[in-house]
């Protein structure tokens, strides 16, 4: 039913630290944003605060990454997967 997702870690630890500081999130949360940005993928999370930070981080994300990180909740991922059946 679901495809197995590849587990990854961000490559640039300094980027993770910088994002955490600029966005006011934990290193843990920042690592998800950084890994998604590095891979050019969508971040699937049900953490509403993290989704807002990823997409609406505004000038902090613009300065650090040059743009936002697309995020979606799990329910949206499930809907998208069901469309592909």
URDAFEN-V497671 format. One record per residue. N is the residue number from 1. PHI is phi in radians with two decimals (NA if undefined). PSI is psi in whole degrees, 0 to 359 (none if undefined). Layout:
[[N/PHI/PSI] [N/PHI/PSI]]
This chain:
[[1/NA/308] [2/-1.87/146] [3/-1.37/148] [4/-1.37/130] [5/-1.61/143] [6/-1.31/131] [7/-1.48/134] [8/-2.48/166] [9/-2.25/151] [10/-1.12/145] [11/-1.47/331] [12/-1.90/97] [13/-1.11/324] [14/-1.10/324] [15/-1.11/317] [16/-1.05/314] [17/-1.11/318] [18/-1.12/316] [19/-1.09/316] [20/-1.02/315] [21/-1.18/313] [22/-1.20/325] [23/-1.63/348] [24/1.23/36] [25/-2.07/171] [26/-1.28/162] [27/-1.02/318] [28/-0.99/308] [29/-1.14/318] [30/-1.07/326] [31/-1.12/327] [32/-1.17/315] [33/-1.08/314] [34/-1.11/315] [35/-1.10/318] [36/-1.10/317] [37/-1.13/314] [38/-1.06/323] [39/-1.52/348] [40/1.17/35] [41/-2.02/169] [42/-1.44/138] [43/-1.63/121] [44/-1.72/116] [45/-2.66/146] [46/-1.72/8] [47/-1.45/102] [48/-1.03/318] [49/-1.08/317] [50/-1.15/321] [51/-1.07/315] [52/-1.08/316] [53/-1.09/321] [54/-1.19/320] [55/-1.67/332] [56/-2.08/25] [57/-1.11/349] [58/1.00/225] [59/-1.10/330] [60/-1.11/313] [61/-1.19/322] [62/-1.05/316] [63/-1.18/320] [64/-1.46/314] [65/-1.88/339] [66/1.52/9] [67/2.96/182] [68/-1.58/179] [69/-2.06/123] [70/-1.21/131] [71/-2.27/149] [72/-2.47/152] [73/-1.36/163] [74/-0.99/320] [75/-1.03/322] [76/-1.20/321] [77/-1.05/315] [78/-1.08/317] [79/-1.04/317] [80/-1.13/319] [81/-1.15/323] [82/-1.17/330] [83/-1.18/331] [84/-1.48/359] [85/-1.33/none]]
